[in-house]
Amino acid sequence: MFQRAQLFFLFSNGHKSMVKRKIVGFHLDEKQDWVADLECGHTQHVRHNPPWENRPWVITKEGRAEQIGRELNCKNCEAPPR
Ligand SMILES: [Zn+2]
């Protein structure tokens, strides 16, 4: 488990510039996957898809409410403008 967590850490830190955006809300997409709405207007999937993505909090209303105001790395903001 520890090794897997480490791997995730490495992957998620692959970008040199990380743009932190606060979560302002959540909604479900057409596949019933949870998507976080970020303050910058972008969105990011926050799936609960064990063992790869463990976010048991996302499936409860209370869990999601706790995450409002937390920061996520916004990959859309990280991407260089085209
Ligand atoms: Zn963004």
PDB file of the backbone (N, CA, C, O) and the ligand in Angstrom, with CONECT records:
HET     ZN  A 101       1
ATOM      1  N   MET A   1       0.832  -1.205   0.000  1.00  0.00           N
ATOM      2  CA  MET A   1       0.000   0.000   0.000  1.00  0.00           C
ATOM      3  C   MET A   1       0.864   1.252   0.000  1.00  0.00           C
ATOM      4  O   MET A   1       0.582   2.229  -0.693  1.00  0.00           O
ATOM      5  N   PHE A   2       1.922   1.194   0.795  1.00  0.00           N
ATOM      6  CA  PHE A   2       2.790   2.363   0.893  1.00  0.00           C
ATOM      7  C   PHE A   2       3.429   2.682  -0.450  1.00  0.00           C
ATOM      8  O   PHE A   2       3.531   3.841  -0.853  1.00  0.00           O
ATOM      9  N   GLN A   3       3.856   1.621  -1.134  1.00  0.00           N
ATOM     10  CA  GLN A   3       4.514   1.843  -2.425  1.00  0.00           C
ATOM     11  C   GLN A   3       3.548   2.465  -3.434  1.00  0.00           C
ATOM     12  O   GLN A   3       3.909   3.354  -4.204  1.00  0.00           O
ATOM     13  N   ARG A   4       2.318   1.973  -3.403  1.00  0.00           N
ATOM     14  CA  ARG A   4       1.335   2.519  -4.335  1.00  0.00           C
ATOM     15  C   ARG A   4       1.095   4.004  -4.039  1.00  0.00           C
ATOM     16  O   ARG A   4       0.993   4.825  -4.951  1.00  0.00           O
ATOM     17  N   ALA A   5       1.008   4.324  -2.763  1.00  0.00           N
ATOM     18  CA  ALA A   5       0.800   5.715  -2.385  1.00  0.00           C
ATOM     19  C   ALA A   5       1.966   6.579  -2.857  1.00  0.00           C
ATOM     20  O   ALA A   5       1.785   7.708  -3.311  1.00  0.00           O
ATOM     21  N   GLN A   6       3.150   6.024  -2.738  1.00  0.00           N
ATOM     22  CA  GLN A   6       4.334   6.767  -3.180  1.00  0.00           C
ATOM     23  C   GLN A   6       4.282   7.038  -4.678  1.00  0.00           C
ATOM     24  O   GLN A   6       4.605   8.130  -5.146  1.00  0.00           O
ATOM     25  N   LEU A   7       3.868   6.020  -5.410  1.00  0.00           N
ATOM     26  CA  LEU A   7       3.763   6.167  -6.856  1.00  0.00           C
ATOM     27  C   LEU A   7       2.799   7.290  -7.210  1.00  0.00           C
ATOM     28  O   LEU A   7       3.085   8.127  -8.065  1.00  0.00           O
ATOM     29  N   PHE A   8       1.668   7.293  -6.548  1.00  0.00           N
ATOM     30  CA  PHE A   8       0.687   8.342  -6.795  1.00  0.00           C
ATOM     31  C   PHE A   8       1.294   9.704  -6.512  1.00  0.00           C
ATOM     32  O   PHE A   8       1.065  10.673  -7.236  1.00  0.00           O
ATOM     33  N   PHE A   9       2.064   9.752  -5.452  1.00  0.00           N
ATOM     34  CA  PHE A   9       2.696  11.007  -5.073  1.00  0.00           C
ATOM     35  C   PHE A   9       3.599  11.491  -6.198  1.00  0.00           C
ATOM     36  O   PHE A   9       3.586  12.667  -6.561  1.00  0.00           O
ATOM     37  N   LEU A  10       4.385  10.564  -6.744  1.00  0.00           N
ATOM     38  CA  LEU A  10       5.304  10.938  -7.814  1.00  0.00           C
ATOM     39  C   LEU A  10       4.542  11.405  -9.044  1.00  0.00           C
ATOM     40  O   LEU A  10       4.890  12.413  -9.659  1.00  0.00           O
ATOM     41  N   PHE A  11       3.500  10.663  -9.396  1.00  0.00           N
ATOM     42  CA  PHE A  11       2.728  11.042 -10.578  1.00  0.00           C
ATOM     43  C   PHE A  11       2.093  12.418 -10.395  1.00  0.00           C
ATOM     44  O   PHE A  11       2.126  13.258 -11.294  1.00  0.00           O
ATOM     45  N   SER A  12       1.527  12.625  -9.237  1.00  0.00           N
ATOM     46  CA  SER A  12       0.784  13.860  -9.044  1.00  0.00           C
ATOM     47  C   SER A  12       1.706  15.065  -8.905  1.00  0.00           C
ATOM     48  O   SER A  12       1.257  16.210  -8.938  1.00  0.00           O
ATOM     49  N   ASN A  13       3.009  14.793  -8.750  1.00  0.00           N
ATOM     50  CA  ASN A  13       3.953  15.908  -8.656  1.00  0.00           C
ATOM     51  C   ASN A  13       4.828  16.011  -9.905  1.00  0.00           C
ATOM     52  O   ASN A  13       5.898  16.620  -9.890  1.00  0.00           O
ATOM     53  N   GLY A  14       4.346  15.405 -10.975  1.00  0.00           N
ATOM     54  CA  GLY A  14       5.119  15.410 -12.209  1.00  0.00           C
ATOM     55  C   GLY A  14       5.245  16.793 -12.826  1.00  0.00           C
ATOM     56  O   GLY A  14       6.223  17.094 -13.511  1.00  0.00           O
ATOM     57  N   HIS A  15       4.250  17.628 -12.578  1.00  0.00           N
ATOM     58  CA  HIS A  15       4.312  18.986 -13.114  1.00  0.00           C
ATOM     59  C   HIS A  15       5.140  19.874 -12.202  1.00  0.00           C
ATOM     60  O   HIS A  15       5.055  19.777 -10.977  1.00  0.00           O
ATOM     61  N   LYS A  16       5.923  20.722 -12.794  1.00  0.00           N
ATOM     62  CA  LYS A  16       6.719  21.634 -11.984  1.00  0.00           C
ATOM     63  C   LYS A  16       5.840  22.726 -11.391  1.00  0.00           C
ATOM     64  O   LYS A  16       5.961  23.075 -10.217  1.00  0.00           O
ATOM     65  N   SER A  17       4.963  23.251 -12.218  1.00  0.00           N
ATOM     66  CA  SER A  17       4.081  24.294 -11.709  1.00  0.00           C
ATOM     67  C   SER A  17       2.748  23.667 -11.340  1.00  0.00           C
ATOM     68  O   SER A  17       2.107  23.009 -12.159  1.00  0.00           O
ATOM     69  N   MET A  18       2.344  23.878 -10.108  1.00  0.00           N
ATOM     70  CA  MET A  18       1.064  23.339  -9.681  1.00  0.00           C
ATOM     71  C   MET A  18       0.156  24.501  -9.300  1.00  0.00           C
ATOM     72  O   MET A  18       0.510  25.366  -8.500  1.00  0.00           O
ATOM     73  N   VAL A  19      -1.001  24.486  -9.889  1.00  0.00           N
ATOM     74  CA  VAL A  19      -1.947  25.565  -9.633  1.00  0.00           C
ATOM     75  C   VAL A  19      -3.032  25.061  -8.703  1.00  0.00           C
ATOM     76  O   VAL A  19      -3.809  24.173  -9.054  1.00  0.00           O
ATOM     77  N   LYS A  20      -3.077  25.634  -7.522  1.00  0.00           N
ATOM     78  CA  LYS A  20      -4.062  25.218  -6.528  1.00  0.00           C
ATOM     79  C   LYS A  20      -5.328  26.048  -6.683  1.00  0.00           C
ATOM     80  O   LYS A  20      -5.290  27.278  -6.710  1.00  0.00           O
ATOM     81  N   ARG A  21      -6.447  25.343  -6.784  1.00  0.00           N
ATOM     82  CA  ARG A  21      -7.742  26.033  -6.883  1.00  0.00           C
ATOM     83  C   ARG A  21      -8.688  25.443  -5.847  1.00  0.00           C
ATOM     84  O   ARG A  21      -8.715  24.235  -5.613  1.00  0.00           O
ATOM     85  N   LYS A  22      -9.446  26.315  -5.249  1.00  0.00           N
ATOM     86  CA  LYS A  22     -10.400  25.852  -4.241  1.00  0.00           C
ATOM     87  C   LYS A  22     -11.620  25.199  -4.880  1.00  0.00           C
ATOM     88  O   LYS A  22     -12.076  25.601  -5.951  1.00  0.00           O
ATOM     89  N   ILE A  23     -12.136  24.182  -4.196  1.00  0.00           N
ATOM     90  CA  ILE A  23     -13.377  23.537  -4.622  1.00  0.00           C
ATOM     91  C   ILE A  23     -14.554  24.408  -4.177  1.00  0.00           C
ATOM     92  O   ILE A  23     -14.661  24.777  -3.007  1.00  0.00           O
ATOM     93  N   VAL A  24     -15.426  24.726  -5.120  1.00  0.00           N
ATOM     94  CA  VAL A  24     -16.593  25.543  -4.766  1.00  0.00           C
ATOM     95  C   VAL A  24     -17.890  24.736  -4.820  1.00  0.00           C
ATOM     96  O   VAL A  24     -18.928  25.195  -4.343  1.00  0.00           O
ATOM     97  N   GLY A  25     -17.831  23.528  -5.403  1.00  0.00           N
ATOM     98  CA  GLY A  25     -19.040  22.715  -5.461  1.00  0.00           C
ATOM     99  C   GLY A  25     -18.776  21.393  -6.154  1.00  0.00           C
ATOM    100  O   GLY A  25     -17.655  21.107  -6.575  1.00  0.00           O
ATOM    101  N   PHE A  26     -19.815  20.600  -6.266  1.00  0.00           N
ATOM    102  CA  PHE A  26     -19.702  19.301  -6.936  1.00  0.00           C
ATOM    103  C   PHE A  26     -20.926  19.071  -7.801  1.00  0.00           C
ATOM    104  O   PHE A  26     -22.016  19.562  -7.507  1.00  0.00           O
ATOM    105  N   HIS A  27     -20.730  18.317  -8.874  1.00  0.00           N
ATOM    106  CA  HIS A  27     -21.882  17.847  -9.640  1.00  0.00           C
ATOM    107  C   HIS A  27     -21.558  16.484 -10.243  1.00  0.00           C
ATOM    108  O   HIS A  27     -20.398  16.076 -10.286  1.00  0.00           O
ATOM    109  N   LEU A  28     -22.581  15.790 -10.704  1.00  0.00           N
ATOM    110  CA  LEU A  28     -22.407  14.493 -11.360  1.00  0.00           C
ATOM    111  C   LEU A  28     -22.350  14.685 -12.860  1.00  0.00           C
ATOM    112  O   LEU A  28     -23.100  15.484 -13.421  1.00  0.00           O
ATOM    113  N   ASP A  29     -21.452  13.944 -13.517  1.00  0.00           N
ATOM    114  CA  ASP A  29     -21.444  14.009 -14.981  1.00  0.00           C
ATOM    115  C   ASP A  29     -22.405  12.963 -15.542  1.00  0.00           C
ATOM    116  O   ASP A  29     -23.120  12.296 -14.795  1.00  0.00           O
ATOM    117  N   GLU A  30     -22.409  12.831 -16.873  1.00  0.00           N
ATOM    118  CA  GLU A  30     -23.386  11.945 -17.514  1.00  0.00           C
ATOM    119  C   GLU A  30     -23.157  10.474 -17.167  1.00  0.00           C
ATOM    120  O   GLU A  30     -24.050   9.643 -17.336  1.00  0.00           O
ATOM    121  N   LYS A  31     -21.950  10.157 -16.677  1.00  0.00           N
ATOM    122  CA  LYS A  31     -21.667   8.768 -16.287  1.00  0.00           C
ATOM    123  C   LYS A  31     -21.839   8.562 -14.789  1.00  0.00           C
ATOM    124  O   LYS A  31     -21.456   7.524 -14.249  1.00  0.00           O
ATOM    125  N   GLN A  32     -22.415   9.552 -14.123  1.00  0.00           N
ATOM    126  CA  GLN A  32     -22.635   9.488 -12.679  1.00  0.00           C
ATOM    127  C   GLN A  32     -21.322   9.477 -11.897  1.00  0.00           C
ATOM    128  O   GLN A  32     -21.250   8.941 -10.791  1.00  0.00           O
ATOM    129  N   ASP A  33     -20.294  10.073 -12.484  1.00  0.00           N
ATOM    130  CA  ASP A  33     -19.037  10.281 -11.769  1.00  0.00           C
ATOM    131  C   ASP A  33     -19.060  11.676 -11.171  1.00  0.00           C
ATOM    132  O   ASP A  33     -19.565  12.617 -11.782  1.00  0.00           O
ATOM    133  N   TRP A  34     -18.512  11.801  -9.978  1.00  0.00           N
ATOM    134  CA  TRP A  34     -18.493  13.108  -9.332  1.00  0.00           C
ATOM    135  C   TRP A  34     -17.420  14.000  -9.927  1.00  0.00           C
ATOM    136  O   TRP A  34     -16.304  13.563 -10.209  1.00  0.00           O
ATOM    137  N   VAL A  35     -17.782  15.244 -10.107  1.00  0.00           N
ATOM    138  CA  VAL A  35     -16.890  16.244 -10.678  1.00  0.00           C
ATOM    139  C   VAL A  35     -16.851  17.431  -9.716  1.00  0.00           C
ATOM    140  O   VAL A  35     -17.893  17.925  -9.285  1.00  0.00           O
ATOM    141  N   ALA A  36     -15.654  17.879  -9.388  1.00  0.00           N
ATOM    142  CA  ALA A  36     -15.515  19.052  -8.524  1.00  0.00           C
ATOM    143  C   ALA A  36     -15.527  20.310  -9.375  1.00  0.00           C
ATOM    144  O   ALA A  36     -14.868  20.379 -10.412  1.00  0.00           O
ATOM    145  N   ASP A  37     -16.285  21.308  -8.925  1.00  0.00           N
ATOM    146  CA  ASP A  37     -16.268  22.625  -9.573  1.00  0.00           C
ATOM    147  C   ASP A  37     -15.234  23.468  -8.851  1.00  0.00           C
ATOM    148  O   ASP A  37     -15.298  23.632  -7.633  1.00  0.00           O
ATOM    149  N   LEU A  38     -14.284  24.000  -9.602  1.00  0.00           N
ATOM    150  CA  LEU A  38     -13.209  24.788  -8.998  1.00  0.00           C
ATOM    151  C   LEU A  38     -13.474  26.270  -9.160  1.00  0.00           C
ATOM    152  O   LEU A  38     -14.234  26.691 -10.033  1.00  0.00           O
ATOM    153  N   GLU A  39     -12.833  27.059  -8.303  1.00  0.00           N
ATOM    154  CA  GLU A  39     -13.067  28.500  -8.282  1.00  0.00           C
ATOM    155  C   GLU A  39     -12.675  29.190  -9.579  1.00  0.00           C
ATOM    156  O   GLU A  39     -13.157  30.283  -9.876  1.00  0.00           O
ATOM    157  N   CYS A  40     -11.791  28.548 -10.360  1.00  0.00           N
ATOM    158  CA  CYS A  40     -11.338  29.157 -11.611  1.00  0.00           C
ATOM    159  C   CYS A  40     -12.326  28.909 -12.741  1.00  0.00           C
ATOM    160  O   CYS A  40     -12.154  29.425 -13.845  1.00  0.00           O
ATOM    161  N   GLY A  41     -13.372  28.111 -12.464  1.00  0.00           N
ATOM    162  CA  GLY A  41     -14.349  27.817 -13.509  1.00  0.00           C
ATOM    163  C   GLY A  41     -14.092  26.487 -14.180  1.00  0.00           C
ATOM    164  O   GLY A  41     -14.933  25.997 -14.935  1.00  0.00           O
ATOM    165  N   HIS A  42     -12.934  25.894 -13.912  1.00  0.00           N
ATOM    166  CA  HIS A  42     -12.646  24.564 -14.448  1.00  0.00           C
ATOM    167  C   HIS A  42     -13.294  23.501 -13.556  1.00  0.00           C
ATOM    168  O   HIS A  42     -13.810  23.795 -12.477  1.00  0.00           O
ATOM    169  N   THR A  43     -13.251  22.268 -14.037  1.00  0.00           N
ATOM    170  CA  THR A  43     -13.803  21.138 -13.275  1.00  0.00           C
ATOM    171  C   THR A  43     -12.764  20.029 -13.223  1.00  0.00           C
ATOM    172  O   THR A  43     -11.851  19.970 -14.046  1.00  0.00           O
ATOM    173  N   GLN A  44     -12.921  19.157 -12.248  1.00  0.00           N
ATOM    174  CA  GLN A  44     -12.004  18.021 -12.145  1.00  0.00           C
ATOM    175  C   GLN A  44     -12.739  16.820 -11.565  1.00  0.00           C
ATOM    176  O   GLN A  44     -13.459  16.936 -10.573  1.00  0.00           O
ATOM    177  N   HIS A  45     -12.547  15.661 -12.199  1.00  0.00           N
ATOM    178  CA  HIS A  45     -13.197  14.450 -11.702  1.00  0.00           C
ATOM    179  C   HIS A  45     -12.644  14.071 -10.336  1.00  0.00           C
ATOM    180  O   HIS A  45     -11.436  14.124 -10.105  1.00  0.00           O
ATOM    181  N   VAL A  46     -13.526  13.697  -9.452  1.00  0.00           N
ATOM    182  CA  VAL A  46     -13.124  13.196  -8.142  1.00  0.00           C
ATOM    183  C   VAL A  46     -13.829  11.856  -7.925  1.00  0.00           C
ATOM    184  O   VAL A  46     -14.663  11.703  -7.033  1.00  0.00           O
ATOM    185  N   ARG A  47     -13.465  10.897  -8.769  1.00  0.00           N
ATOM    186  CA  ARG A  47     -14.139   9.599  -8.736  1.00  0.00           C
ATOM    187  C   ARG A  47     -13.756   8.798  -7.494  1.00  0.00           C
ATOM    188  O   ARG A  47     -12.652   8.918  -6.964  1.00  0.00           O
ATOM    189  N   HIS A  48     -14.694   7.990  -7.057  1.00  0.00           N
ATOM    190  CA  HIS A  48     -14.379   6.955  -6.080  1.00  0.00           C
ATOM    191  C   HIS A  48     -14.327   5.643  -6.839  1.00  0.00           C
ATOM    192  O   HIS A  48     -15.364   5.039  -7.110  1.00  0.00           O
ATOM    193  N   ASN A  49     -13.129   5.200  -7.182  1.00  0.00           N
ATOM    194  CA  ASN A  49     -12.935   4.041  -8.050  1.00  0.00           C
ATOM    195  C   ASN A  49     -11.795   3.204  -7.504  1.00  0.00           C
ATOM    196  O   ASN A  49     -10.725   3.136  -8.108  1.00  0.00           O
ATOM    197  N   PRO A  50     -12.024   2.550  -6.335  1.00  0.00           N
ATOM    198  CA  PRO A  50     -10.944   1.803  -5.698  1.00  0.00           C
ATOM    199  C   PRO A  50     -10.473   0.651  -6.570  1.00  0.00           C
ATOM    200  O   PRO A  50     -11.282   0.110  -7.322  1.00  0.00           O
ATOM    201  N   PRO A  51      -9.193   0.242  -6.512  1.00  0.00           N
ATOM    202  CA  PRO A  51      -8.193   0.775  -5.586  1.00  0.00           C
ATOM    203  C   PRO A  51      -7.442   1.984  -6.131  1.00  0.00           C
ATOM    204  O   PRO A  51      -6.578   2.534  -5.449  1.00  0.00           O
ATOM    205  N   TRP A  52      -7.765   2.402  -7.356  1.00  0.00           N
ATOM    206  CA  TRP A  52      -6.958   3.440  -7.996  1.00  0.00           C
ATOM    207  C   TRP A  52      -7.282   4.821  -7.445  1.00  0.00           C
ATOM    208  O   TRP A  52      -6.391   5.630  -7.184  1.00  0.00           O
ATOM    209  N   GLU A  53      -8.552   5.068  -7.278  1.00  0.00           N
ATOM    210  CA  GLU A  53      -8.946   6.377  -6.780  1.00  0.00           C
ATOM    211  C   GLU A  53      -9.825   6.161  -5.554  1.00  0.00           C
ATOM    212  O   GLU A  53     -10.972   5.728  -5.671  1.00  0.00           O
ATOM    213  N   ASN A  54      -9.294   6.457  -4.410  1.00  0.00           N
ATOM    214  CA  ASN A  54     -10.027   6.226  -3.169  1.00  0.00           C
ATOM    215  C   ASN A  54     -10.532   7.533  -2.587  1.00  0.00           C
ATOM    216  O   ASN A  54      -9.813   8.261  -1.903  1.00  0.00           O
ATOM    217  N   ARG A  55     -11.758   7.794  -2.875  1.00  0.00           N
ATOM    218  CA  ARG A  55     -12.364   9.011  -2.322  1.00  0.00           C
ATOM    219  C   ARG A  55     -13.738   8.653  -1.761  1.00  0.00           C
ATOM    220  O   ARG A  55     -14.760   9.112  -2.269  1.00  0.00           O
ATOM    221  N   PRO A  56     -13.755   7.835  -0.716  1.00  0.00           N
ATOM    222  CA  PRO A  56     -15.052   7.401  -0.174  1.00  0.00           C
ATOM    223  C   PRO A  56     -15.918   8.575   0.270  1.00  0.00           C
ATOM    224  O   PRO A  56     -17.141   8.460   0.347  1.00  0.00           O
ATOM    225  N   TRP A  57     -15.279   9.700   0.561  1.00  0.00           N
ATOM    226  CA  TRP A  57     -16.048  10.863   1.021  1.00  0.00           C
ATOM    227  C   TRP A  57     -16.956  11.422  -0.067  1.00  0.00           C
ATOM    228  O   TRP A  57     -17.961  12.073   0.219  1.00  0.00           O
ATOM    229  N   VAL A  58     -16.584  11.156  -1.337  1.00  0.00           N
ATOM    230  CA  VAL A  58     -17.319  11.823  -2.416  1.00  0.00           C
ATOM    231  C   VAL A  58     -18.730  11.274  -2.585  1.00  0.00           C
ATOM    232  O   VAL A  58     -19.592  11.929  -3.170  1.00  0.00           O
ATOM    233  N   ILE A  59     -18.962  10.062  -2.068  1.00  0.00           N
ATOM    234  CA  ILE A  59     -20.284   9.465  -2.275  1.00  0.00           C
ATOM    235  C   ILE A  59     -21.302   9.874  -1.215  1.00  0.00           C
ATOM    236  O   ILE A  59     -22.474   9.510  -1.309  1.00  0.00           O
ATOM    237  N   THR A  60     -20.867  10.623  -0.215  1.00  0.00           N
ATOM    238  CA  THR A  60     -21.844  11.122   0.758  1.00  0.00           C
ATOM    239  C   THR A  60     -21.931  12.639   0.687  1.00  0.00           C
ATOM    240  O   THR A  60     -20.953  13.323   0.383  1.00  0.00           O
ATOM    241  N   LYS A  61     -23.109  13.142   0.972  1.00  0.00           N
ATOM    242  CA  LYS A  61     -23.343  14.579   0.943  1.00  0.00           C
ATOM    243  C   LYS A  61     -22.442  15.283   1.971  1.00  0.00           C
ATOM    244  O   LYS A  61     -21.868  16.337   1.698  1.00  0.00           O
ATOM    245  N   GLU A  62     -22.337  14.671   3.157  1.00  0.00           N
ATOM    246  CA  GLU A  62     -21.524  15.255   4.220  1.00  0.00           C
ATOM    247  C   GLU A  62     -20.053  15.295   3.817  1.00  0.00           C
ATOM    248  O   GLU A  62     -19.350  16.278   4.053  1.00  0.00           O
ATOM    249  N   GLY A  63     -19.605  14.189   3.199  1.00  0.00           N
ATOM    250  CA  GLY A  63     -18.204  14.109   2.785  1.00  0.00           C
ATOM    251  C   GLY A  63     -17.865  15.193   1.778  1.00  0.00           C
ATOM    252  O   GLY A  63     -16.813  15.828   1.858  1.00  0.00           O
ATOM    253  N   ARG A  64     -18.770  15.396   0.828  1.00  0.00           N
ATOM    254  CA  ARG A  64     -18.522  16.434  -0.180  1.00  0.00           C
ATOM    255  C   ARG A  64     -18.530  17.815   0.469  1.00  0.00           C
ATOM    256  O   ARG A  64     -17.696  18.662   0.149  1.00  0.00           O
ATOM    257  N   ALA A  65     -19.464  18.035   1.373  1.00  0.00           N
ATOM    258  CA  ALA A  65     -19.556  19.342   2.030  1.00  0.00           C
ATOM    259  C   ALA A  65     -18.252  19.676   2.744  1.00  0.00           C
ATOM    260  O   ALA A  65     -17.827  20.831   2.780  1.00  0.00           O
ATOM    261  N   GLU A  66     -17.620  18.639   3.316  1.00  0.00           N
ATOM    262  CA  GLU A  66     -16.352  18.861   4.017  1.00  0.00           C
ATOM    263  C   GLU A  66     -15.241  19.297   3.078  1.00  0.00           C
ATOM    264  O   GLU A  66     -14.288  19.960   3.491  1.00  0.00           O
ATOM    265  N   GLN A  67     -15.370  18.920   1.810  1.00  0.00           N
ATOM    266  CA  GLN A  67     -14.299  19.207   0.857  1.00  0.00           C
ATOM    267  C   GLN A  67     -14.425  20.591   0.220  1.00  0.00           C
ATOM    268  O   GLN A  67     -13.492  21.059  -0.432  1.00  0.00           O
ATOM    269  N   ILE A  68     -15.548  21.233   0.402  1.00  0.00           N
ATOM    270  CA  ILE A  68     -15.721  22.579  -0.147  1.00  0.00           C
ATOM    271  C   ILE A  68     -14.669  23.486   0.488  1.00  0.00           C
ATOM    272  O   ILE A  68     -14.530  23.533   1.711  1.00  0.00           O
ATOM    273  N   GLY A  69     -13.945  24.192  -0.342  1.00  0.00           N
ATOM    274  CA  GLY A  69     -12.898  25.075   0.176  1.00  0.00           C
ATOM    275  C   GLY A  69     -11.527  24.434   0.190  1.00  0.00           C
ATOM    276  O   GLY A  69     -10.519  25.123   0.346  1.00  0.00           O
ATOM    277  N   ARG A  70     -11.478  23.095   0.024  1.00  0.00           N
ATOM    278  CA  ARG A  70     -10.179  22.428  -0.113  1.00  0.00           C
ATOM    279  C   ARG A  70      -9.580  22.782  -1.471  1.00  0.00           C
ATOM    280  O   ARG A  70     -10.284  23.217  -2.382  1.00  0.00           O
ATOM    281  N   GLU A  71      -8.274  22.589  -1.588  1.00  0.00           N
ATOM    282  CA  GLU A  71      -7.620  22.943  -2.840  1.00  0.00           C
ATOM    283  C   GLU A  71      -7.239  21.709  -3.646  1.00  0.00           C
ATOM    284  O   GLU A  71      -6.788  20.702  -3.101  1.00  0.00           O
ATOM    285  N   LEU A  72      -7.431  21.814  -4.947  1.00  0.00           N
ATOM    286  CA  LEU A  72      -6.993  20.781  -5.883  1.00  0.00           C
ATOM    287  C   LEU A  72      -6.021  21.422  -6.863  1.00  0.00           C
ATOM    288  O   LEU A  72      -6.081  22.624  -7.121  1.00  0.00           O
ATOM    289  N   ASN A  73      -5.130  20.605  -7.403  1.00  0.00           N
ATOM    290  CA  ASN A  73      -4.297  21.086  -8.492  1.00  0.00           C
ATOM    291  C   ASN A  73      -5.134  21.105  -9.754  1.00  0.00           C
ATOM    292  O   ASN A  73      -5.620  20.066 -10.201  1.00  0.00           O
ATOM    293  N   CYS A  74      -5.304  22.290 -10.330  1.00  0.00           N
ATOM    294  CA  CYS A  74      -6.108  22.385 -11.540  1.00  0.00           C
ATOM    295  C   CYS A  74      -5.221  22.158 -12.755  1.00  0.00           C
ATOM    296  O   CYS A  74      -4.374  22.983 -13.096  1.00  0.00           O
ATOM    297  N   LYS A  75      -5.436  21.026 -13.393  1.00  0.00           N
ATOM    298  CA  LYS A  75      -4.598  20.681 -14.550  1.00  0.00           C
ATOM    299  C   LYS A  75      -4.869  21.608 -15.728  1.00  0.00           C
ATOM    300  O   LYS A  75      -3.987  21.843 -16.555  1.00  0.00           O
ATOM    301  N   ASN A  76      -6.074  22.128 -15.803  1.00  0.00           N
ATOM    302  CA  ASN A  76      -6.389  23.051 -16.900  1.00  0.00           C
ATOM    303  C   ASN A  76      -5.654  24.383 -16.736  1.00  0.00           C
ATOM    304  O   ASN A  76      -5.220  24.987 -17.717  1.00  0.00           O
ATOM    305  N   CYS A  77      -5.523  24.827 -15.500  1.00  0.00           N
ATOM    306  CA  CYS A  77      -4.794  26.071 -15.259  1.00  0.00           C
ATOM    307  C   CYS A  77      -3.287  25.860 -15.437  1.00  0.00           C
ATOM    308  O   CYS A  77      -2.566  26.791 -15.796  1.00  0.00           O
ATOM    309  N   GLU A  78      -2.818  24.645 -15.185  1.00  0.00           N
ATOM    310  CA  GLU A  78      -1.390  24.347 -15.337  1.00  0.00           C
ATOM    311  C   GLU A  78      -0.982  24.344 -16.792  1.00  0.00           C
ATOM    312  O   GLU A  78       0.138  24.725 -17.133  1.00  0.00           O
ATOM    313  N   ALA A  79      -1.891  23.915 -17.652  1.00  0.00           N
ATOM    314  CA  ALA A  79      -1.551  23.749 -19.068  1.00  0.00           C
ATOM    315  C   ALA A  79      -1.192  25.102 -19.672  1.00  0.00           C
ATOM    316  O   ALA A  79      -1.869  26.095 -19.407  1.00  0.00           O
ATOM    317  N   PRO A  80      -0.131  25.154 -20.482  1.00  0.00           N
ATOM    318  CA  PRO A  80       0.243  26.428 -21.101  1.00  0.00           C
ATOM    319  C   PRO A  80      -0.845  26.907 -22.055  1.00  0.00           C
ATOM    320  O   PRO A  80      -1.462  26.087 -22.735  1.00  0.00           O
ATOM    321  N   PRO A  81      -1.096  28.207 -22.124  1.00  0.00           N
ATOM    322  CA  PRO A  81      -2.137  28.705 -23.019  1.00  0.00           C
ATOM    323  C   PRO A  81      -1.786  28.437 -24.469  1.00  0.00           C
ATOM    324  O   PRO A  81      -0.620  28.507 -24.858  1.00  0.00           O
ATOM    325  N   ARG A  82      -2.809  28.128 -25.276  1.00  0.00           N
ATOM    326  CA  ARG A  82      -2.551  27.831 -26.676  1.00  0.00           C
ATOM    327  C   ARG A  82      -2.785  29.054 -27.535  1.00  0.00           C
ATOM    328  O   ARG A  82      -2.616  28.994 -28.753  1.00  0.00           O
TER     329      ARG A  82
HETATM  330 ZN    ZN A 101      -8.447  26.026 -13.567  1.00  0.00          ZN2+
END
